[in-house]
């Protein structure tokens, strides 16, 4: 019934797998090699013209855009419910995916490619690297991707993107009820599943101290990681060498990143 085109490390893939796992849904897996340019393959672009993952196929219906996929999954498979019953609370929960799509995801791409897989990409033949960058449909994203690969954390886009991610943590710290609250209301839901990959990404890039400095965010993060759905939907897909490489690369540039954290979040 379900086929998922995804990538283990992709934040958007992680949020969809987390929702599928929380609902106990199995799927046929098609992993897409993002660093190798698999998202630009003509057959895949027929499914997802945005050249991104994930793409979910359910009974022949092709579904794209991770936040909308999660809404679809929650509608098609309503148990357990992952949105509050109260309309105002549902609106509040849906504001988190909107924030992620509008501001957080673009900033995460900047921070990720400036630190995480940059060393792998720089070892690729230049013509391969350039071909994959040039295949990005959006010219703004294309230019930013080229900038962060070439310049790393010294790229002009990096500091603002990092402050945007710190701003997400501050929003969470303010919004999370204590003790043991959820962004989605009374229980783990779509908002929590959506936000988790971005907090996880900061951890994987050795920016863990920003999480630890916010007690409610840290408590929330530990509780999400304790869920069986996290194991099934996220951690079991992650190759330890890839996570280790990302953390090592983050540690290598920590002296340049740490002062930027002290500058405070970007106003948004």
ZADOLO-430162 format. One record per residue (C-alpha): residue number from 1; residue in three letters; x negated, y, z negated. Coordinates in nm, 4 decimals. Layout:
BEGIN
@pos->NUM | code->ALA | u->X | v->Y | w->Z
...
// end
This chain:
BEGIN
@pos->1 | code->UNK | u->0.0000 | v->0.0000 | w->0.0000
@pos->2 | code->UNK | u->-0.2785 | v->0.2429 | w->-0.0862
@pos->3 | code->UNK | u->-0.6035 | v->0.3155 | w->0.0963
@pos->4 | code->UNK | u->-0.8470 | v->0.5763 | w->-0.0309
@pos->5 | code->UNK | u->-1.1268 | v->0.7388 | w->0.1676
@pos->6 | code->UNK | u->-1.3522 | v->0.8835 | w->-0.0996
@pos->7 | code->UNK | u->-1.7014 | v->0.9283 | w->-0.2360
@pos->8 | code->UNK | u->-1.8299 | v->0.8225 | w->-0.5781
@pos->9 | code->UNK | u->-1.9805 | v->1.1584 | w->-0.6739
@pos->10 | code->UNK | u->-1.7246 | v->1.3859 | w->-0.5058
@pos->11 | code->UNK | u->-1.5344 | v->1.5905 | w->-0.7641
@pos->12 | code->UNK | u->-1.2144 | v->1.5794 | w->-0.5591
@pos->13 | code->UNK | u->-1.2432 | v->1.2035 | w->-0.5171
@pos->14 | code->UNK | u->-1.2987 | v->1.1611 | w->-0.8894
@pos->15 | code->UNK | u->-0.9808 | v->1.3493 | w->-0.9820
@pos->16 | code->UNK | u->-0.7697 | v->1.1324 | w->-0.7493
@pos->17 | code->UNK | u->-0.9286 | v->0.8065 | w->-0.8653
@pos->18 | code->UNK | u->-0.8696 | v->0.9169 | w->-1.2258
@pos->19 | code->UNK | u->-0.4976 | v->0.9648 | w->-1.1611
@pos->20 | code->UNK | u->-0.4696 | v->0.6358 | w->-0.9726
@pos->21 | code->UNK | u->-0.6468 | v->0.4579 | w->-1.2580
@pos->22 | code->UNK | u->-0.4289 | v->0.6220 | w->-1.5241
@pos->23 | code->UNK | u->-0.1224 | v->0.4910 | w->-1.3412
@pos->24 | code->UNK | u->-0.2756 | v->0.1461 | w->-1.2988
@pos->25 | code->UNK | u->-0.2715 | v->0.1645 | w->-0.9192
@pos->26 | code->UNK | u->-0.5103 | v->-0.0375 | w->-0.7066
@pos->27 | code->UNK | u->-0.6300 | v->0.0764 | w->-0.3657
@pos->28 | code->UNK | u->-0.8344 | v->-0.0392 | w->-0.0714
@pos->29 | code->UNK | u->-1.1595 | v->0.1560 | w->-0.0892
@pos->30 | code->UNK | u->-1.3327 | v->0.3247 | w->0.2041
@pos->31 | code->UNK | u->-1.6419 | v->0.5063 | w->0.0777
@pos->32 | code->UNK | u->-1.7582 | v->0.7993 | w->0.2881
@pos->33 | code->UNK | u->-2.1306 | v->0.8846 | w->0.2933
@pos->34 | code->UNK | u->-2.1194 | v->1.2615 | w->0.2478
@pos->35 | code->UNK | u->-2.4959 | v->1.3173 | w->0.2513
@pos->36 | code->UNK | u->-2.5188 | v->1.1157 | w->0.5697
@pos->37 | code->UNK | u->-2.2400 | v->1.3141 | w->0.7347
@pos->38 | code->UNK | u->-1.9699 | v->1.0460 | w->0.7295
@pos->39 | code->UNK | u->-1.7030 | v->1.3116 | w->0.6686
@pos->40 | code->UNK | u->-1.7813 | v->1.4540 | w->1.0143
@pos->41 | code->UNK | u->-1.7382 | v->1.1242 | w->1.2007
@pos->42 | code->UNK | u->-1.4723 | v->1.1644 | w->1.4726
@pos->43 | code->UNK | u->-1.2599 | v->0.8759 | w->1.3453
@pos->44 | code->UNK | u->-1.2529 | v->1.0219 | w->0.9954
@pos->45 | code->UNK | u->-1.1794 | v->1.3748 | w->1.1188
@pos->46 | code->UNK | u->-0.8679 | v->1.2336 | w->1.2859
@pos->47 | code->UNK | u->-0.7469 | v->1.1539 | w->0.9342
@pos->48 | code->UNK | u->-0.8792 | v->1.4639 | w->0.7630
@pos->49 | code->UNK | u->-0.9451 | v->1.7588 | w->0.9959
@pos->50 | code->UNK | u->-1.1022 | v->1.9516 | w->0.7085
@pos->51 | code->UNK | u->-1.4066 | v->1.7177 | w->0.7099
@pos->52 | code->UNK | u->-1.3732 | v->1.6515 | w->0.3353
@pos->53 | code->UNK | u->-1.2762 | v->1.3717 | w->0.0974
@pos->54 | code->UNK | u->-1.0543 | v->1.2316 | w->-0.0341
@pos->55 | code->UNK | u->-0.7851 | v->1.1110 | w->0.2010
@pos->56 | code->UNK | u->-0.5137 | v->0.8801 | w->0.0696
@pos->57 | code->UNK | u->-0.2999 | v->0.6614 | w->0.2937
@pos->58 | code->UNK | u->0.0241 | v->0.5298 | w->0.1437
@pos->59 | code->UNK | u->0.2445 | v->0.3091 | w->0.3574
@pos->60 | code->UNK | u->0.1094 | v->0.4796 | w->0.6688
@pos->61 | code->UNK | u->0.1452 | v->0.8377 | w->0.5415
@pos->62 | code->UNK | u->-0.1865 | v->1.0257 | w->0.5547
@pos->63 | code->UNK | u->-0.2333 | v->1.2576 | w->0.2574
@pos->64 | code->UNK | u->-0.5071 | v->1.5196 | w->0.2150
@pos->65 | code->UNK | u->-0.6021 | v->1.7881 | w->-0.0413
@pos->66 | code->UNK | u->-0.6815 | v->1.6313 | w->-0.3772
@pos->67 | code->UNK | u->-0.4501 | v->1.8464 | w->-0.5919
@pos->68 | code->UNK | u->-0.1598 | v->1.7743 | w->-0.3572
@pos->69 | code->UNK | u->-0.2516 | v->1.4068 | w->-0.3431
@pos->70 | code->UNK | u->-0.2270 | v->1.3912 | w->-0.7214
@pos->71 | code->UNK | u->0.1129 | v->1.5615 | w->-0.7124
@pos->72 | code->UNK | u->0.2243 | v->1.3072 | w->-0.4520
@pos->73 | code->UNK | u->0.0993 | v->1.0134 | w->-0.6575
@pos->74 | code->UNK | u->0.2794 | v->1.1445 | w->-0.9646
@pos->75 | code->UNK | u->0.6022 | v->1.1753 | w->-0.7612
@pos->76 | code->UNK | u->0.5702 | v->0.8393 | w->-0.5845
@pos->77 | code->UNK | u->0.4658 | v->0.6497 | w->-0.8971
@pos->78 | code->UNK | u->0.6323 | v->0.8378 | w->-1.1848
@pos->79 | code->UNK | u->0.5107 | v->0.6227 | w->-1.4745
@pos->80 | code->UNK | u->0.3332 | v->0.7282 | w->-1.6816
@pos->81 | code->UNK | u->0.4401 | v->1.0868 | w->-1.6234
@pos->82 | code->UNK | u->0.1456 | v->1.3237 | w->-1.5825
@pos->83 | code->UNK | u->0.3362 | v->1.6528 | w->-1.5934
@pos->84 | code->UNK | u->0.5418 | v->1.7872 | w->-1.8843
@pos->85 | code->UNK | u->0.9206 | v->1.7599 | w->-1.8652
@pos->86 | code->UNK | u->0.9754 | v->2.1249 | w->-1.9560
@pos->87 | code->UNK | u->0.9710 | v->2.3457 | w->-1.6416
@pos->88 | code->UNK | u->0.7683 | v->2.6260 | w->-1.8025
@pos->89 | code->UNK | u->0.5130 | v->2.3762 | w->-1.9338
@pos->90 | code->UNK | u->0.4924 | v->2.2158 | w->-1.5869
@pos->91 | code->UNK | u->0.4186 | v->2.5580 | w->-1.4417
@pos->92 | code->UNK | u->0.1411 | v->2.6068 | w->-1.6957
@pos->93 | code->UNK | u->-0.0094 | v->2.2677 | w->-1.6164
@pos->94 | code->UNK | u->-0.0007 | v->2.3438 | w->-1.2435
@pos->95 | code->UNK | u->-0.1946 | v->2.6665 | w->-1.2901
@pos->96 | code->UNK | u->-0.5073 | v->2.4611 | w->-1.3617
@pos->97 | code->UNK | u->-0.5236 | v->2.2866 | w->-1.0208
@pos->98 | code->UNK | u->-0.4574 | v->2.6217 | w->-0.8534
@pos->99 | code->UNK | u->-0.7517 | v->2.7747 | w->-1.0418
@pos->100 | code->UNK | u->-0.9677 | v->2.4803 | w->-0.9417
@pos->101 | code->UNK | u->-0.8771 | v->2.5079 | w->-0.5738
@pos->102 | code->UNK | u->-0.9047 | v->2.8879 | w->-0.5567
@pos->103 | code->UNK | u->-1.2200 | v->2.9535 | w->-0.7593
@pos->104 | code->UNK | u->-1.3804 | v->2.6583 | w->-0.9340
@pos->105 | code->UNK | u->-1.4272 | v->2.4129 | w->-0.6488
@pos->106 | code->UNK | u->-1.6101 | v->2.6584 | w->-0.4191
@pos->107 | code->UNK | u->-1.8358 | v->2.7618 | w->-0.7075
@pos->108 | code->UNK | u->-1.9060 | v->2.3983 | w->-0.7922
@pos->109 | code->UNK | u->-2.0214 | v->2.3318 | w->-0.4387
@pos->110 | code->UNK | u->-2.2739 | v->2.6127 | w->-0.4697
@pos->111 | code->UNK | u->-2.4113 | v->2.4939 | w->-0.8040
@pos->112 | code->UNK | u->-2.4133 | v->2.1292 | w->-0.6992
@pos->113 | code->UNK | u->-2.6026 | v->2.1700 | w->-0.3732
@pos->114 | code->UNK | u->-2.8475 | v->2.4183 | w->-0.5251
@pos->115 | code->UNK | u->-2.9537 | v->2.1556 | w->-0.7814
@pos->116 | code->UNK | u->-2.8155 | v->1.8038 | w->-0.7397
@pos->117 | code->UNK | u->-2.8704 | v->1.6465 | w->-0.3981
@pos->118 | code->UNK | u->-3.0928 | v->1.9264 | w->-0.2692
@pos->119 | code->UNK | u->-3.4088 | v->1.7160 | w->-0.2974
@pos->120 | code->UNK | u->-3.2493 | v->1.4407 | w->-0.0873
@pos->121 | code->UNK | u->-3.1300 | v->1.6835 | w->0.1771
@pos->122 | code->UNK | u->-3.4678 | v->1.8523 | w->0.2070
@pos->123 | code->UNK | u->-3.6249 | v->1.5138 | w->0.2809
@pos->124 | code->UNK | u->-3.3892 | v->1.4536 | w->0.5717
@pos->125 | code->UNK | u->-3.5148 | v->1.5337 | w->0.9221
@pos->126 | code->UNK | u->-3.4328 | v->1.8977 | w->0.9839
@pos->127 | code->UNK | u->-3.2187 | v->1.8171 | w->1.2860
@pos->128 | code->UNK | u->-3.0052 | v->1.5767 | w->1.0786
@pos->129 | code->UNK | u->-2.9631 | v->1.8287 | w->0.7984
@pos->130 | code->UNK | u->-2.8770 | v->2.1081 | w->1.0393
@pos->131 | code->UNK | u->-2.6301 | v->1.8918 | w->1.2301
@pos->132 | code->UNK | u->-2.4403 | v->1.8132 | w->0.9099
@pos->133 | code->UNK | u->-2.4358 | v->2.1773 | w->0.7996
@pos->134 | code->UNK | u->-2.3249 | v->2.2942 | w->1.1445
@pos->135 | code->UNK | u->-2.0378 | v->2.0434 | w->1.1359
@pos->136 | code->UNK | u->-1.8749 | v->2.2223 | w->0.8402
@pos->137 | code->UNK | u->-1.5697 | v->2.3863 | w->1.0007
@pos->138 | code->UNK | u->-1.5521 | v->2.6957 | w->0.7791
@pos->139 | code->UNK | u->-1.8274 | v->2.9445 | w->0.8768
@pos->140 | code->UNK | u->-1.8435 | v->3.0918 | w->0.5253
@pos->141 | code->UNK | u->-1.8897 | v->2.7506 | w->0.3643
@pos->142 | code->UNK | u->-2.1423 | v->2.6670 | w->0.6340
@pos->143 | code->UNK | u->-2.3524 | v->2.9751 | w->0.5581
@pos->144 | code->UNK | u->-2.3369 | v->2.9209 | w->0.1832
@pos->145 | code->UNK | u->-2.4335 | v->2.5546 | w->0.2155
@pos->146 | code->UNK | u->-2.7366 | v->2.6460 | w->0.4251
@pos->147 | code->UNK | u->-2.8366 | v->2.9168 | w->0.1759
@pos->148 | code->UNK | u->-2.8278 | v->2.6954 | w->-0.1335
@pos->149 | code->UNK | u->-3.0061 | v->2.4073 | w->0.0356
@pos->150 | code->UNK | u->-3.2842 | v->2.6396 | w->0.1496
@pos->151 | code->UNK | u->-3.3123 | v->2.8505 | w->-0.1670
@pos->152 | code->UNK | u->-3.1844 | v->2.6360 | w->-0.4545
@pos->153 | code->UNK | u->-3.1055 | v->2.8256 | w->-0.7738
@pos->154 | code->UNK | u->-3.2702 | v->3.1351 | w->-0.6228
@pos->155 | code->UNK | u->-2.9918 | v->3.1556 | w->-0.3626
@pos->156 | code->UNK | u->-2.7982 | v->3.4833 | w->-0.3957
@pos->157 | code->UNK | u->-2.4740 | v->3.2882 | w->-0.4393
@pos->158 | code->UNK | u->-2.5949 | v->3.0793 | w->-0.7331
@pos->159 | code->UNK | u->-2.5706 | v->3.3083 | w->-1.0371
@pos->160 | code->UNK | u->-2.2128 | v->3.4151 | w->-0.9692
@pos->161 | code->UNK | u->-2.1043 | v->3.0569 | w->-0.9044
@pos->162 | code->UNK | u->-2.2590 | v->2.9407 | w->-1.2304
@pos->163 | code->UNK | u->-2.0817 | v->3.2171 | w->-1.4211
@pos->164 | code->UNK | u->-1.7531 | v->3.1092 | w->-1.2631
@pos->165 | code->UNK | u->-1.8020 | v->2.7570 | w->-1.3988
@pos->166 | code->UNK | u->-1.8875 | v->2.8937 | w->-1.7435
@pos->167 | code->UNK | u->-1.5673 | v->3.0943 | w->-1.7173
@pos->168 | code->UNK | u->-1.3748 | v->2.7688 | w->-1.6685
@pos->169 | code->UNK | u->-1.5153 | v->2.6367 | w->-1.9952
@pos->170 | code->UNK | u->-1.4142 | v->2.9571 | w->-2.1728
@pos->171 | code->UNK | u->-1.0602 | v->2.9334 | w->-2.0341
@pos->172 | code->UNK | u->-1.0408 | v->2.5758 | w->-2.1568
@pos->173 | code->UNK | u->-1.1710 | v->2.6652 | w->-2.5019
@pos->174 | code->UNK | u->-0.9026 | v->2.9301 | w->-2.5325
@pos->175 | code->UNK | u->-0.6196 | v->2.7174 | w->-2.3904
@pos->176 | code->UNK | u->-0.6789 | v->2.3812 | w->-2.5561
@pos->177 | code->UNK | u->-0.4637 | v->2.3270 | w->-2.8638
@pos->178 | code->UNK | u->-0.6387 | v->2.1884 | w->-3.1674
@pos->179 | code->UNK | u->-0.6724 | v->1.9229 | w->-3.2799
@pos->180 | code->UNK | u->-0.6842 | v->1.6721 | w->-2.9969
@pos->181 | code->UNK | u->-0.4853 | v->1.8725 | w->-2.7428
@pos->182 | code->UNK | u->-0.4520 | v->1.8357 | w->-2.3677
@pos->183 | code->UNK | u->-0.4424 | v->2.0905 | w->-2.0877
@pos->184 | code->UNK | u->-0.1356 | v->1.9149 | w->-1.9473
@pos->185 | code->UNK | u->0.0714 | v->1.9407 | w->-2.2662
@pos->186 | code->UNK | u->0.1420 | v->1.6590 | w->-2.5075
@pos->187 | code->UNK | u->-0.0524 | v->1.3945 | w->-2.3170
@pos->188 | code->UNK | u->-0.3344 | v->1.3505 | w->-2.0667
@pos->189 | code->UNK | u->-0.2043 | v->1.4603 | w->-1.7279
@pos->190 | code->UNK | u->-0.2743 | v->1.6129 | w->-1.3887
@pos->191 | code->UNK | u->-0.4397 | v->1.9258 | w->-1.5287
@pos->192 | code->UNK | u->-0.6841 | v->1.7211 | w->-1.7361
@pos->193 | code->UNK | u->-0.7585 | v->1.4842 | w->-1.4479
@pos->194 | code->UNK | u->-0.8196 | v->1.7815 | w->-1.2215
@pos->195 | code->UNK | u->-1.0557 | v->1.9639 | w->-1.4550
@pos->196 | code->UNK | u->-1.2565 | v->1.6628 | w->-1.5726
@pos->197 | code->UNK | u->-1.4832 | v->1.6255 | w->-1.2644
@pos->198 | code->UNK | u->-1.6008 | v->1.9866 | w->-1.2914
@pos->199 | code->UNK | u->-1.6970 | v->1.9539 | w->-1.6567
@pos->200 | code->UNK | u->-1.8610 | v->1.6204 | w->-1.5747
@pos->201 | code->UNK | u->-2.0564 | v->1.7885 | w->-1.2951
@pos->202 | code->UNK | u->-2.2020 | v->2.0445 | w->-1.5375
@pos->203 | code->UNK | u->-2.3062 | v->1.7571 | w->-1.7630
@pos->204 | code->UNK | u->-2.4650 | v->1.5678 | w->-1.4746
@pos->205 | code->UNK | u->-2.6608 | v->1.8781 | w->-1.3707
@pos->206 | code->UNK | u->-2.8160 | v->1.9118 | w->-1.7181
@pos->207 | code->UNK | u->-2.5911 | v->2.2055 | w->-1.8137
@pos->208 | code->UNK | u->-2.4564 | v->2.0029 | w->-2.1047
@pos->209 | code->UNK | u->-2.5362 | v->2.2725 | w->-2.3609
@pos->210 | code->UNK | u->-2.2624 | v->2.4935 | w->-2.2136
@pos->211 | code->UNK | u->-2.0103 | v->2.2186 | w->-2.2941
@pos->212 | code->UNK | u->-2.1516 | v->2.1519 | w->-2.6394
@pos->213 | code->UNK | u->-2.1301 | v->2.5228 | w->-2.7266
@pos->214 | code->UNK | u->-1.7485 | v->2.5060 | w->-2.7031
@pos->215 | code->UNK | u->-1.6093 | v->2.2718 | w->-2.9723
@pos->216 | code->UNK | u->-1.2608 | v->2.2190 | w->-2.8293
@pos->217 | code->UNK | u->-1.3986 | v->2.1580 | w->-2.4788
@pos->218 | code->UNK | u->-1.6514 | v->1.9090 | w->-2.6154
@pos->219 | code->UNK | u->-1.3811 | v->1.7249 | w->-2.8129
@pos->220 | code->UNK | u->-1.1573 | v->1.7143 | w->-2.5033
@pos->221 | code->UNK | u->-1.4449 | v->1.5920 | w->-2.2849
@pos->222 | code->UNK | u->-1.5275 | v->1.3101 | w->-2.5255
@pos->223 | code->UNK | u->-1.1629 | v->1.2044 | w->-2.5461
@pos->224 | code->UNK | u->-1.1274 | v->1.1928 | w->-2.1670
@pos->225 | code->UNK | u->-1.4430 | v->0.9835 | w->-2.1405
@pos->226 | code->UNK | u->-1.2966 | v->0.7398 | w->-2.3949
@pos->227 | code->UNK | u->-0.9934 | v->0.6689 | w->-2.1723
@pos->228 | code->UNK | u->-0.9934 | v->0.3386 | w->-1.9866
@pos->229 | code->UNK | u->-0.8925 | v->0.5335 | w->-1.6744
@pos->230 | code->UNK | u->-1.2197 | v->0.7264 | w->-1.6911
@pos->231 | code->UNK | u->-1.4161 | v->0.4027 | w->-1.6876
@pos->232 | code->UNK | u->-1.2109 | v->0.2564 | w->-1.4031
@pos->233 | code->UNK | u->-1.1700 | v->0.5718 | w->-1.1977
@pos->234 | code->UNK | u->-1.4980 | v->0.7549 | w->-1.2516
@pos->235 | code->UNK | u->-1.7907 | v->0.5978 | w->-1.4360
@pos->236 | code->UNK | u->-1.7757 | v->0.2542 | w->-1.2716
@pos->237 | code->UNK | u->-1.8172 | v->0.4210 | w->-0.9317
@pos->238 | code->UNK | u->-2.1227 | v->0.6257 | w->-1.0274
@pos->239 | code->UNK | u->-2.4634 | v->0.4803 | w->-0.9434
@pos->240 | code->UNK | u->-2.7019 | v->0.5426 | w->-1.2379
@pos->241 | code->UNK | u->-2.9921 | v->0.6400 | w->-1.0060
@pos->242 | code->UNK | u->-2.7801 | v->0.9166 | w->-0.8492
@pos->243 | code->UNK | u->-2.6711 | v->1.0524 | w->-1.1877
@pos->244 | code->UNK | u->-3.0295 | v->1.0289 | w->-1.3125
@pos->245 | code->UNK | u->-3.1560 | v->1.2182 | w->-1.0085
@pos->246 | code->UNK | u->-2.9022 | v->1.4964 | w->-1.0600
@pos->247 | code->UNK | u->-2.9912 | v->1.5327 | w->-1.4283
@pos->248 | code->UNK | u->-3.3624 | v->1.5259 | w->-1.3509
@pos->249 | code->UNK | u->-3.3218 | v->1.7968 | w->-1.0874
@pos->250 | code->UNK | u->-3.1199 | v->2.0040 | w->-1.3326
@pos->251 | code->UNK | u->-3.3821 | v->1.9667 | w->-1.6014
@pos->252 | code->UNK | u->-3.6530 | v->2.0713 | w->-1.3543
@pos->253 | code->UNK | u->-3.4854 | v->2.4105 | w->-1.2955
@pos->254 | code->UNK | u->-3.3480 | v->2.4572 | w->-1.6477
@pos->255 | code->UNK | u->-3.5840 | v->2.7445 | w->-1.7271
@pos->256 | code->UNK | u->-3.4286 | v->2.9368 | w->-1.4379
@pos->257 | code->UNK | u->-3.0695 | v->2.8353 | w->-1.5133
@pos->258 | code->UNK | u->-3.0642 | v->2.8947 | w->-1.8908
@pos->259 | code->UNK | u->-3.1034 | v->3.2762 | w->-1.8725
@pos->260 | code->UNK | u->-2.8098 | v->3.2925 | w->-1.6316
@pos->261 | code->UNK | u->-2.5875 | v->3.1178 | w->-1.8856
@pos->262 | code->UNK | u->-2.6739 | v->3.3836 | w->-2.1402
@pos->263 | code->UNK | u->-2.5381 | v->3.6511 | w->-1.9045
@pos->264 | code->UNK | u->-2.1862 | v->3.5330 | w->-1.9804
@pos->265 | code->UNK | u->-1.8996 | v->3.4252 | w->-1.7543
@pos->266 | code->UNK | u->-1.7980 | v->3.6010 | w->-1.4371
@pos->267 | code->UNK | u->-1.4826 | v->3.8064 | w->-1.4722
@pos->268 | code->UNK | u->-1.2008 | v->3.6501 | w->-1.2715
// end
